[in-house]
Amino acid sequence: MTGWARSPLKSAAAWALPYWTRGEPGRETPSDLFRVLYLGWAVALTLKVLGSSWDVSWHFKWLRDDLAPPHLINTVGTVIVVALTIVHGYTGYGVDRTALRLIQVGTGVFLVAVPLDLINHRVNGLDITSWSPSHMLLYIGTALMIGGVIRGWFVGAPEGRTRTVMLGALFLFCLENTWFPSQHQEYGVFGIHAWDRGEPYAEPILLQFAADQMGRSVDRNMVVAFSLPAPDYLYPVYATAVCMLVLVLARLMIGRAWSATLIAAGYVAYRVLIWPLLMVADFPISAVPFFLLGAAVCVDLAFYIKVPVLRAVVGAALVTAGSYLSLNLQHTLLDSPPLANTSAIAAGGLLLAVWLGGEWFVQRYRLRGQPTGARVSATATP
């Protein structure tokens, strides 16, 4: 190791070692340490997003490989996550009890899901669908982990623009994780188009493996079953009832007008950015969920209603209408996964239920927007 490399490492160690003391969650956290801890979370979650974005595209082209580059990027992010979880748990810095519990449980669920997913692939082969139980455990673990990070930042960060921007970024990470399984249908649609053009994205070895697993020949019906294994109603119902809940919670906790729309726009912009990068690198591309913007605008419009229960009732109807109308418009003008408009009533009912639950949860645990922003302390735990 060169002297130039040793010097920054020595400086970092000299700065960090005094903080390595045993403590209970909620202890007073120095501002510089707090910033470094949450910068670490931002880096870890960014690596997770980059890895997962490439991962879906990769699996529509190549036969599965545990050491594929997208998995390695995710692994680096996971290592940082585990390190941060240990630091929070041992020192008690940067989190209250609730935040620490969520981070630890979420990280634990994720780490348990990884070997379960590997075993699942060994037993069941490709398991290409994003909606399998082992895959869902990965998303659930990540969601709990990000929820803990959001909680820690919410109660510990000082008031100001940085606090608001970082809170929005964390909800953007949460939205990406929640939306992730829906990408299967978004990539699947373009996979079918590529087959119909006579230029399939999937390599012959992947197509043959999938066909052998299904017990059929390599033909269009097999490609459709491989690309769109989920029922048509799942995509719009999940997007409307589950993903919109993330934006509702973001709007409640950030407390700023149009915050839900800005988060949705950030996610859509990211998907637009990686689209040409994947195409240039000769990887499969996907339908971009532009319709998310229409639904997000409806979330923000609903917040002009100040009565929580009335806001949830009107908002659920408004967002459901906005989501399905925007999805139909995208399907007509661009492309989208298959539509199932008859599922709108079920999606609206589910959204109403989770919206009411979100309003209660935020009020019960004092998470409504623009809190005092006091530093983390033992009294911050509800």
N, C-alpha and C positions, 0 to 999 in steps of 0.2 A: 504494500500500500504506500502510495507516495505521500510526501509531507504535506502537499496541498490537500489531499483527501483526509489525512489524519486531523488536520487543524479544525475543519468544520465539525467532524465527529466529536473531537474533544470538547469543542465549544458547546455542542448540543448536549453532550453527556453532563458537562459541568452545570449547564442550565437546568437539566431535567432531574438529576439525581436528588437534589434537596426536596423535591416534591414526592419522591418515592417513599412515602410513609403510610402506615396503616391508618385508615379513617373510615368513619361511617358515612354513607351517602347523605348529601345535604350539607356537608361541611363547606365553609367559606372558601370560594375558589378564586385565586388571583386572576385578574383579567387577562394577562398574557397567556396563562396556562389554559384558560377557558377557550380563548381564540385558537390556540394550537390544537386542542382536542377536537374542536368542531371543524377545523380545517382538515384534520385527519379523516373525519367522517365524510366530508365533501369529496375528498380524493378517493376514498374507498368506494363510495356510492357511484362516483363517476366511472371508475373502472368497471363496476358491476354493470352499469348501463351500456358502456361500450362493448363489453364482452357479450352481454345478452343480445344486443342488436345484431352483432355478427353471428351469434349462435343460431338463431332461427334460420337465417339465410344459409348458413353453412349446412344445416341438416336437411335443407331442401336440395342440396347439390351432392354432398358426399356421404358415403357410408359412415356410420357413427364411429368416433374415435375418442376415448377418454382423455387423450392428451392433445386434442385439437386446439389450435391457437385461441379460439374464443373461450374455451374452458380454462386455459392457462391465464388469460387476462382476468377472468372471474376469480381464479385461485389467488392471484396477487391481492385483489380487493378483499377476499375473504380473510387472508392472513392479516391485513390491516384491521379488519373488523374484529377478529379474535383478540388482537393486541389491545385495541381500544376497550373492548369489553373487560379484559383483565385489568387494565389500568383503572377504569371506572370502578370496578368491583373491589379492588384492593385499596385504592386511595380514597374512594368516596368523592373525588373531585368531579365537578361538572354535571352532576345528576342528583336528583332527589330519589327517594326510595321507589316511587312509581316508575320513573324513567329507567332506573337501573334494572328493575324487575322485568320491564318490557324488553330491554336490550338483551338481558341474559336469557330470557325464555326464547325470544326470537332467534338469537344466535344458536342456542341449543337445538331448537327445532330444525334450523337450517343444517347444522352439522350432522344431525341424525338422518335427515332426508337425503344427504349426499350418498352415503353408502347404500341406503335403501333404493335409491334411484339406479345405482350401478348394478345392484342385485337384480332389480326389475328388468334392466336391459339384458342382463345375462340370461334371464329366464324367458322373457317375452320377446326378445329381439329388438326391433327398432323402437317400438312404443313411440311413434312419431308424434302422436297427438300431445299438444300442450296441456290437455285437460286430464291427464292421468293422475291417480292419487299421489304417486311419488313426486311428480312435478308440482302438484298443488301444494304439497308440504314445503317445497322450496319457496314458493311465493308467499305462503302464510308466514313462514319463519322470517322472511325478509320484511314483510309488512309489519310484523310485531316489532322487529328491530328498528325500522324507520320510525314507527310510532313512538318508541322510547326516545329516539334522537330528537324528534319533534318536541316531545314533552320537555326534555332536558333543555333544549334551546329556548323554548317558550318561557319557561319559568326562570331561566338563568341569564339570558342575554339582556344587556341594557337597552333602553329605548333608543330608537333612532332608525335611520334608513337602513343601516346594515342589518339590524334585527329583522326588519320587514322583508328585505330582499332574501336573506338566508332562509327565513321561514317559508317564503314562496318557493325557493329552490328545493327545500326538503319535501314540500308537498309535490313538486314536480317529479322528484325521485319516487315518491309514493305512487303517483299517478302512473308513471312508467312501469313500475312493478305490478300494479293492479291490471294495467292494460295488456301486459306481456302475453298471457295465454291467447288473447284475441288475435295476436299476430299470425297464429296458425292459419286462420281463415283468410287473412289479408295476403299472406304469401301463397296460400293454396290457390286462390283465384288466378293469380298470375302464372302459377305453375301449370294450370290447365290450359291457359292461353298459349303458353310456350309449347306445350304438347301439340295443340291444334295447329300451330304454325309449322310443326315439324322440326322444332328446335328445342327439345326438352331441356330444362335446367338440370335435372338430375342426371348424374353419370349412369351409364348402363349397369354398373355393378350395384348401384343403389336401387334402380328400378327392378332389376332381377331379384335382388334380395327381398324387396317389398312384395313382389309378385309371388315368390316362393312362400313367404310367410302367410300370404292370403290364400295360397293354394289355387292360383289362377294364372293365366298368361299375362304377359305385358301388353296391355291394350288400354284404350281410353277409360273404360270402366274401372280398371285397376288404378289408373292415375287419379281419377276422381275420388275413389275411395281412400287413396293415399293422401290426397291434398285437402279434402274436405270431409273428414270423418265425423264431425260434430253435426247435430241437427241444425237446420237453418235458423231456428228461433233463438239459438243460444247467443249468437253474436249481438243482435240488437238488445236483447233482454239484459245480458250481462253489462253491455256498455251503458245502458240507461239506468239500471237499478244499482249496480255496484260501482262502476267507475264514476258516475255522477256523485255518489256519496263522498268520494274523495274531494271533489270540488266544493261540495256543500260544507264539509268540515273545514276546508281551507278558507272559504269565505267567512265562516263563523270565527275562526281563530285569528286570521289575519286582520279582519275587521276593516278592510279597505275596499272601496268601490272598485268593481271590475277586476278584483284579484283572481277570481275563478277563470275569467276569460283570458287573463294574461298567462296563467299557468297552462291552460289548454293550448294557447297560441305558442307557448314555449315548447311544448311537447310536439305539436304538429310541425313547427319549424325545424326541430331536431330530426324528425322523420323525413322531412323534405331534404334536409342537408345530407343525410346518409344515403338517400336514394341514388343520386348520381355516383357517389363514391362506390357503392356496391356494384352498380352497373359497369363502371369503368374497370373494376377489378374482376369482372366476369362472374359475379355472384348473383343469385336470384334477387329480384326486386319485388315489391309488394304494393298493395293498395294503401295509400296514406289516408288516415281517418280524418279528412277535412270536416266531415259532419260534426265532429266533436266541438268545433268552434260554435256552431249554431246552438247546440245543447248548453254549452258553457255560458253563452250570452243570456240564455233563459234562466240559468242559475242566478246570475247577477241581477237580472231584472226582478226576480222573485224577492230579493232582499230589500226592495223598496217597500215591501209590506213588513211592518214592524212587529206584528203579533205572531209569535213563533208557530202556533198551531195553524193559524190561517195561512201563514207563509208556506208551511209544509204542504198543506192541501192544494193551494193554488200553484205552488212551485212544482209539485209532482206532476200535475196536469200540464203545466206550461213546458216543463223540461221534456216530458215524454213526447208531447206534440213536436217540440223543436227538434228532438233527437231523430224521430222517425221521418219527419218531413225533410230534414237535412240529409238523412241517409238515402231517402228516395231521390232527392235532387242529385246527390253524388253518384248514385247508381245510374242515373240517366245521362249525366254529363261526362262522368269519368269512369270509375269502376269501383266496385265494392263487393264484399262477400254476398252470397245469396240473401234475399230479403224474405221476411216472414211477418208481414204487416199485421196479421191477426194476433200477434203476440204483444201488441202495444198495450192492451188492457192489463195483462199480467205484469208487464214491465212497469206500468204506472202504479199498480197496486203495491208491488214490491218497493218501488222508489218511495212511495208515501210512507210505508212502514219504516224503512231505514232512515228516512229524513226525520221523521218524528223521533226516532231513537237517537239520531245525531243531535237534534236540538236539546233533548233531555240530557244527553251525556255531557255536552259542552257546558250546559247550565249547572249540572250537578257537580262537576269537577272544576268549575270556575276557569274554563278555558276560552271564554269569549274574548274577542279581539281587543287589542290595546290594553293589556294588563299593566301593572305597575312596572314590570321589567326588573324587579329586584333581583339581586344575586341569589344563587341557589343557597338555601338554608334549610335546616331541619324542619322549620315551620312551613316550608313551601309545599309539603306533602299534604294532600287533602285528607 
